[in-house]
């Protein structure tokens, strides 16, 4: 007959065996911002989507100034953007994504004045997109775009804007400029708007007017 001490020892051995077996089983890691979520998992904002997203399925609000169809000018956009660097690229990408080419041009003007560079934070190209952000957008939307190539950087900026509209259901160019400059998390967590972001929120809507944009390029306005 088993003694009390023998029973205790036997119980401890059984527990240890169970722990070893449990630890030897593969686990599914919790997805983070830079990891792929399991297909069966509903993915919150900030992690990878369950499926590759389709930018054409995101509706730009019809009344939004960033909607391609609401451009208030009578002349074709390419004429209004005459003399603006990458005008053809802004128009072609805008048409592909249903976005105003004036909004995309304003983003570029406020970010870099159309001069490709790399920031201290690592943002790169004419549109100042972080490599990690480009990687996320390429993975989420099934693209393979390089932010250092101007036309591809412009397309990444368009996809970023589409993703902002998808997340926040908001076509206000100031809100979209805030998301572009400060990141989605700043809006999601309702962080205080910093001075640089506030300037961006004023700059982008203002320079959507091609006359204002051109005046800035000519040095007649800030």
C-alpha positions as CSV (number, residue, x, y, z in Angstrom):
1,X,0.0,0.0,0.0
2,X,1.3,3.5,-1.0
3,X,2.5,5.7,1.9
4,X,1.4,9.3,2.2
5,X,4.9,10.5,1.2
6,X,4.9,8.2,-1.8
7,X,1.5,9.6,-2.9
8,X,2.8,13.2,-2.6
9,X,5.9,12.4,-4.7
10,X,3.7,10.6,-7.3
11,X,1.5,13.6,-7.6
12,X,4.4,16.0,-8.0
13,X,5.8,13.8,-10.8
14,X,2.5,13.8,-12.6
15,X,2.3,17.6,-12.4
16,X,5.8,17.9,-13.8
17,X,5.1,15.6,-16.6
18,X,2.0,17.6,-17.6
19,X,4.0,20.8,-17.5
20,X,6.7,19.4,-19.7
21,X,4.1,18.2,-22.2
22,X,2.3,21.5,-22.3
23,X,5.6,23.4,-22.8
24,X,6.5,21.2,-25.7
25,X,3.4,22.1,-27.7
26,X,3.7,24.8,-30.4
27,X,2.0,28.1,-29.5
28,X,0.4,30.8,-31.7
29,X,2.0,34.2,-31.0
30,X,-0.1,37.2,-30.5
31,X,0.2,39.3,-33.6
32,X,1.8,42.7,-33.3
33,X,2.1,45.6,-35.7
34,X,4.9,43.9,-37.7
35,X,3.6,40.3,-37.7
36,X,1.1,38.4,-39.8
37,X,-2.1,37.6,-37.9
38,X,-3.5,34.0,-38.1
39,X,-6.2,33.8,-40.8
40,X,-8.9,32.9,-38.4
41,X,-8.3,35.8,-36.1
42,X,-10.1,39.2,-36.2
43,X,-7.3,41.8,-36.4
44,X,-7.6,45.1,-34.5
45,X,-6.2,48.4,-35.9
46,X,-2.5,48.3,-35.7
47,X,-2.0,44.7,-36.8
48,X,-2.1,43.0,-40.2
49,X,-5.5,42.6,-41.7
50,X,-7.0,39.1,-42.1
51,X,-7.0,39.4,-45.9
52,X,-5.2,41.5,-48.5
53,X,-7.1,44.8,-48.7
54,X,-8.5,46.2,-52.0
55,X,-8.1,50.0,-52.2
56,X,-10.9,50.2,-54.8
57,X,-13.3,48.9,-52.1
58,X,-12.7,52.0,-49.9
59,X,-15.1,54.8,-50.8
60,X,-13.7,58.3,-50.6
61,X,-16.5,60.4,-49.2
62,X,-18.3,62.1,-52.1
63,X,-18.3,65.5,-50.5
64,X,-14.7,65.4,-49.4
65,X,-12.2,67.8,-51.1
66,X,-9.8,64.9,-51.5
67,X,-12.3,63.0,-53.7
68,X,-11.2,63.1,-57.3
69,X,-14.7,64.1,-58.5
70,X,-14.9,67.1,-56.3
71,X,-12.0,69.1,-57.7
72,X,-13.4,72.6,-58.0
73,X,-11.5,73.5,-61.1
74,X,-12.9,73.6,-64.6
75,X,-9.6,72.9,-66.5
76,X,-8.2,69.3,-66.5
77,X,-6.0,68.7,-63.4
78,X,-2.9,68.3,-65.5
79,X,-3.3,71.8,-66.8
80,X,-3.8,73.2,-63.3
81,X,-0.7,71.4,-62.1
82,X,1.4,72.7,-65.0
83,X,4.9,73.5,-63.8
84,X,4.4,71.4,-60.6
85,X,7.0,68.6,-60.3
86,X,5.6,65.1,-60.8
87,X,2.3,66.6,-62.1
88,X,1.6,63.6,-64.4
89,X,2.3,61.1,-61.5
90,X,-0.1,63.0,-59.2
91,X,-2.8,62.9,-61.8
92,X,-2.4,59.2,-62.8
93,X,-2.2,58.0,-59.2
94,X,-5.1,60.2,-58.2
95,X,-7.2,58.7,-61.0
96,X,-6.3,55.2,-60.0
97,X,-7.3,55.7,-56.4
98,X,-10.1,58.2,-56.8
99,X,-8.1,60.9,-54.9
100,X,-7.6,64.5,-55.8
101,X,-4.2,65.0,-57.4
102,X,-4.1,68.4,-55.8
103,X,-4.2,66.7,-52.4
104,X,-1.3,64.4,-53.3
105,X,0.7,67.4,-54.7
106,X,-0.1,69.4,-51.5
107,X,1.2,66.5,-49.3
108,X,4.4,66.4,-51.3
109,X,4.9,70.1,-51.2
110,X,4.3,70.3,-47.4
111,X,6.6,67.3,-46.8
112,X,9.6,68.0,-49.0
113,X,8.8,70.7,-51.5
114,X,9.1,67.9,-54.0
115,X,12.8,67.2,-53.2
116,X,13.5,63.6,-52.2
117,X,15.4,63.3,-48.9
118,X,15.7,61.1,-45.9
119,X,14.6,62.5,-42.5
120,X,16.3,62.0,-39.2
121,X,13.5,59.5,-38.4
122,X,14.3,57.6,-41.5
123,X,11.3,58.7,-43.7
124,X,12.4,58.7,-47.3
125,X,11.6,60.0,-50.7
126,X,9.5,62.8,-52.0
127,X,6.5,61.7,-49.9
128,X,8.5,61.0,-46.7
129,X,7.4,57.5,-46.0
130,X,9.0,55.3,-43.4
131,X,10.3,52.0,-44.8
132,X,8.3,50.1,-42.1
133,X,5.2,51.9,-43.1
134,X,5.9,51.1,-46.8
135,X,6.3,47.5,-45.8
136,X,3.0,47.4,-44.0
137,X,1.1,49.0,-46.8
138,X,2.7,46.7,-49.4
139,X,1.8,43.7,-47.4
140,X,-1.7,44.8,-46.5
141,X,-2.6,45.9,-50.1
142,X,-0.7,43.4,-52.1
143,X,1.7,45.9,-53.7
144,X,5.5,46.1,-54.1
145,X,6.2,49.8,-54.1
146,X,9.5,51.6,-53.2
147,X,9.1,54.9,-51.4
148,X,12.4,56.2,-52.9
149,X,11.0,56.0,-56.5
150,X,8.8,59.1,-56.9
151,X,5.8,57.6,-58.6
152,X,5.8,54.6,-56.3
153,X,6.2,56.9,-53.2
154,X,3.2,58.9,-54.5
155,X,1.2,55.7,-54.8
156,X,2.2,54.7,-51.3
157,X,1.0,58.1,-50.1
158,X,-2.3,57.5,-51.9
159,X,-2.7,54.0,-50.3
160,X,-1.8,55.5,-46.9
161,X,-4.6,58.1,-47.4
162,X,-7.1,55.4,-48.5
163,X,-6.2,53.4,-45.4
164,X,-6.7,56.5,-43.2
165,X,-10.2,57.0,-44.8
166,X,-10.9,53.3,-44.2
167,X,-9.9,53.5,-40.5
168,X,-11.6,56.8,-39.6
169,X,-14.3,57.2,-42.2
170,X,-13.3,60.8,-42.6
171,X,-12.4,62.7,-45.7
172,X,-11.4,66.0,-44.1
173,X,-8.0,66.9,-45.6
174,X,-6.9,68.4,-42.3
175,X,-7.6,65.1,-40.5
176,X,-5.9,63.1,-43.3
177,X,-2.9,65.4,-43.1
178,X,-2.8,64.8,-39.4
179,X,-2.8,61.1,-39.9
180,X,-0.1,61.4,-42.5
181,X,2.2,63.5,-40.4
182,X,1.6,62.1,-36.9
183,X,0.5,58.5,-37.7
184,X,-2.8,56.7,-37.2
185,X,-2.0,56.1,-33.5
186,X,-2.1,59.8,-32.7
187,X,-5.7,59.9,-33.8
188,X,-6.7,56.5,-32.4
189,X,-5.3,57.6,-28.9
190,X,-6.5,61.2,-29.3
191,X,-3.0,62.5,-28.5
192,X,-2.3,66.2,-28.2
193,X,-1.7,67.8,-31.6
194,X,2.0,68.9,-31.8
195,X,3.1,72.1,-33.4
196,X,4.6,70.4,-36.5
197,X,1.4,68.4,-37.1
198,X,-0.7,71.5,-36.6
199,X,1.3,73.3,-39.3
200,X,0.9,70.3,-41.6
201,X,-2.9,70.4,-41.0
202,X,-2.9,74.0,-42.2
203,X,-0.4,73.5,-45.0
204,X,-2.0,70.6,-46.9
205,X,-5.5,72.0,-47.3
206,X,-4.2,75.4,-48.2
207,X,-1.8,74.1,-50.9
208,X,-4.6,72.0,-52.5
209,X,-5.3,75.3,-54.3
210,X,-3.0,75.1,-57.3
211,X,-2.6,78.9,-57.4
212,X,-1.4,78.8,-53.7
213,X,0.8,75.9,-54.4
214,X,2.4,77.6,-57.4
215,X,2.8,80.9,-55.5
216,X,4.6,78.9,-52.8
217,X,7.0,77.4,-55.3
218,X,7.6,80.9,-56.8
219,X,8.5,82.2,-53.3
220,X,5.6,84.7,-53.1
221,X,3.9,82.9,-50.2
222,X,4.9,80.7,-47.3
